[in-house]
Amino acid sequence: MPESNPVSVVTGGAGFLGSHLCDLLLSKGHRVVCLDNLLTGNLMNIEHLEGRDDFQFIKHNVTEYIDVPGPVDFIFHFASPASPIDYLELPIQTLKVGALGTHKTLGLARAKGARFLLASTSEVYGDPLVHPQPESYWGNVNPIGPRGVYDEAKRFAEAMTMAYHRFHGVDTRIVRIFNTYGPRMRPRDGRVVPAFITQVLKGEPLTVFGTGRQTRSFCYVSDLIAGIYALAMSDCHDPVNIGNPSEMTVLDFAKKILDLCGGSSQIVFKPLPEDDPKVRQPDIRKARAVLGWQPVMDLDAGLARTIDYFRALLTRGLI
Ligand code: UDP
């Protein structure tokens, strides 16, 4: 790492995770170049950074050639649609940014001699047959199902990243991100956290898919971003899971949101989407051992902040 003011490029920097990563990097003294084509990103997520001389936003689709003048020390590739509704509505863009976008950003890393970190996903494990999921598990993915466009693009992205590492000697990292929540999630991205919170705040029924017995494990965004920063600064080239292992059923999660929001919504059951994973929980022993990282945010406290965020959007007429 350079003596002072390293330069970081964040693709998808106007998205949910990307914008929080920009904030953390700036707080660590990095100069940040944020690339986003605003397909699912939103300028509202970075409006508080406008006018800073250590922050630059460039509207760009990273599946096309990327031109960033001057030295670059780190590249964080976070651009991608990232919710099951997005995969249905934007299947080709999802495949392209995971495949072509990863190729272009790795090319930039190679040209600049920059360290490269890929935002991969728990979806590489598909509907897992091993539980919880350690990094050594190869997964159970349906390549031609509705989620295949995301899962296979991220699996390709991991393969491409390792090929650039082994063949071109690029200094790479891979984080496998598990379900994460917090302020700046898109209210209508269909994911369970914004869906349930906005439903209760608007007095609508909570839509639980299937029986609600499927499980997920939710990590607060500041914990996740701290883990990713620790990985970026580590020497670890192999994939590392980052997430919160405290697991619960979707039905229990719906009841918790009702309880925390204080609403009177009913719970209604809707069909389970195709290939919806039945269980998910990160095995984070590697992150603990290699990075000395573990999540610290309590679920109720993290959800309270997230509910406040969506309440504010509702007050401003943005939901
Ligand atoms: N889910 C639900 N109701 C909703 C949205 C999602 O019951 O309105 C369920 C979904 O079927 C899945 C879990 O919540 O089992 C998490 O879904 P999400 O879309 O947040 O992401 P995933 O973890 O499936 O990628």
Boltz pocket constraint, residues with backbone or C-beta under 6 A from the ligand:
constraints:
  - pocket:
      binder: B
      contacts: [[A, 82], [A, 83], [A, 84], [A, 179], [A, 190], [A, 191], [A, 192], [A, 193], [A, 195], [A, 196], [A, 207], [A, 208], [A, 209], [A, 210], [A, 214], [A, 215], [A, 216], [A, 250], [A, 272], [A, 273], [A, 276], [A, 277]]
      max_distance: 6.0
